[in-house]
Amino acid sequence: MCSNQKVWGEIENPRIYIYAMAKNLLISHGRHQKSRCGGLHDSIDYKVDIPYMISPERTVMGIQAYARVLEAILGLPPRAGAAFRFHRFEGMTYQAIAEQMGISKESVKELIQRALVKVRQVVEEIP
């Protein structure tokens, strides 16, 4: 290696490098926000509703809520439950579910909507 060649990883002026990196990150973040319509979303106030310490009570409440939601999913009518599980847990498209179940894509949509209503009712009852 020649003595006048710069070694990869060697930064000539760290301050300029950091400023350039920060500028590029801000530009990338702005592009990302623009592409995701970030200005249309409400920002989350991280000081609200985030527990800094997970208490045993909060853990038990989470386990109970999880059990109720799981019970609601398992208690769905067979066809609605199958469509819901295929879509939400296996990531299948409505078309793939329709082919798997031998029904129309619209029927799949209807089954999943009914399942979502029932699961949402259970979730809304959770304190």
C-alpha positions, 0 to 999 in steps of 0.5 A: 500500500502506498503511503499517500493512500488513505486507509479505509475507515480513517476520518480526516475531519471527524466534526465535518463527518458527523455533521454530514452524517447528521444532515443525511439522517435528517434528509432521510428521515424527512423523505421517510416521513413524506412517503409515509404521510407523517405530517398527517399522523398525530405524534405520540406523547411518550410521557403518557401511558408508558410504564417506566416500571412494570409492576406485578399487577400490570403483568397479571392484567396483561396475561388476563387480557391476552387470555381473553383475546385468545379465548375470543379468537378460539371461540369464533365460529369455525369458518370465521375463525379459520379465515381470521387465523389464516389472515392474521397469523399465517399472513395469507391474502384474501384470495389465498384463503378463498382458494384454501377454503373453497369460497369467494374472496368476498366471503372471506372478507365478510368472515374476517370482518365478523371475526374482527368485530367479535375480537374487538368487542372483547378487547374493548371490554378489557380494563 
